[in-house]
Amino acid sequence: MVETRPKIRLHVDAALATGTELALSAGQAHYLRAVMRQAPGAAVRLFNGRDGEWRAELTRLGKRDAAVTVRERLRPQAVEADLWLLFAPLKRGPQELLVQKATELGVARLQPVVTRFTDAVRAKPERLQAIAIEAAEQCERLSVPELAPARPLADCLADWPAERALLFCDERGGTPLAALLQRSAPADGAAILVGPEGGFDDAERASLLASGFAEAVSLGPRTLRAETAAIAAIVLWQALAGDDRPPPSPAAG
Amino acid sequence: MVETRPKIRLHVDAALATGTELALSAGQAHYLRAVMRQAPGAAVRLFNGRDGEWRAELTRLGKRDAAVTVRERLRPQAVEADLWLLFAPLKRGPQELLVQKATELGVARLQPVVTRFTDAVRAKPERLQAIAIEAAEQCERLSVPELAPARPLADCLADWPAERALLFCDERGGTPLAALLQRSAPADGAAILVGPEGGFDDAERASLLASGFAEAVSLGPRTLRAETAAIAAIVLWQALAGDDRPPPSPAAG
């Protein structure tokens, strides 16, 4: 079953259903023809974040345009872990890495937040979106994370949904994240907040701690770069509270 | 206390003791002068992986040479988690990222292994060593991971220390790593093995499973790139069995 699935996997915006004919983008046409050396008749997989994963057949392939016909559904849309990542914009390399890895690790929503010590040129959203789409296509997930526009941290806190836990990685220390996740019942949704290299200022930390929904967490004895801290926190959350979490064993109650 | 520690932190090979005068490398001289714009009299921190962390004073700073005098010890050498990472060589970008992040996350030993589907130009060891040293200097750890010469996987398995658990990340599935680490008593030392993008071949998998010391582990429902899988496995091991692990609570026995 696994072996017969087409290797090429593309994200599209359009609705997917048997028999639908779709035009692909110029970039996708180039990728299929020049990079993957495909020809009409080739099979691909498609997903759009809503309708599951589908097998489709390449019916036209020009230099700048391509079309497919959708054949049958291979996987239904699955419920994915509801984890947001809030991050202070970083330099280009670390930020692109962060978007790629957060996508691969199943983050549902990427929210850049501007903090007092944020010190980075903001990337073009289109560039980050393209990185997220490519990572989603390669890692077999059925959705692309939502990339929200950058907002001041204070604005995010002002209209925060109070039932969503906000775990902020604090260089000054906090509850070890793994211990926190092991002892509390996994919530339905959560968010991880990673500050800039300079950390949070005192007022930001105070307003987080006073919010009622935020908790300072720590990630071990070493000083992690911002993107590493974000990746580590996502890995731990997915493994202990998210969709990597194994079903509870009967003995554990 | 934290505020008075010099920001600049350098790895050296020489023994460290009060009063010792040391010559720094040409690269360190350039870094101090041209990048960090330091002058004689500036304070730096030094570590060598054996003698803890020391405050030192910059006594000479030329274009290609520099010297320091070691003043007092700031931290004793600590026992660090005994985790090895075995990885099939990757393309340059992902491999350099892996060495940087594994160092930051506290891996003690980096062992490139050649497997059947390994398909990458091997990087120069000097280059990987430089990346590991820079990452160690920045993350506050007191050691630089050992970078072992590349070996065939079969040779590594042939003289493997049987008391060291070898957790291999298998794309075909295995025990979820977090669950495995949560239910078994943390061992003193372990190793994580990540294969190439093509995975392990059947003979490699069979010899791993027959070894008695290796266990197949999985890292969740998505398909992770090799370097992401390695990072995720290291994060989980450190948090649940390594030196990020919080002390056991009295209630847990």
Interface residues (C-beta under 8 A of the other chain):
Chain A: L97 K101 E104 L105 G106 Q138 C139 E140 R141 P176 L177 A178 A179 Q182 L219 G220 P221 R222 T223 L224 R225 T228 I231 A232 V235 L236 Q238 A239 L240 D243 D244 R245 P246
Chain B: L97 K101 E104 L105 G106 Q138 C139 E140 R141 P176 L177 A178 A179 Q182 L219 G220 P221 R222 T223 L224 R225 T228 I231 A232 V235 L236 Q238 A239 L240 D243 D244 R245 P246
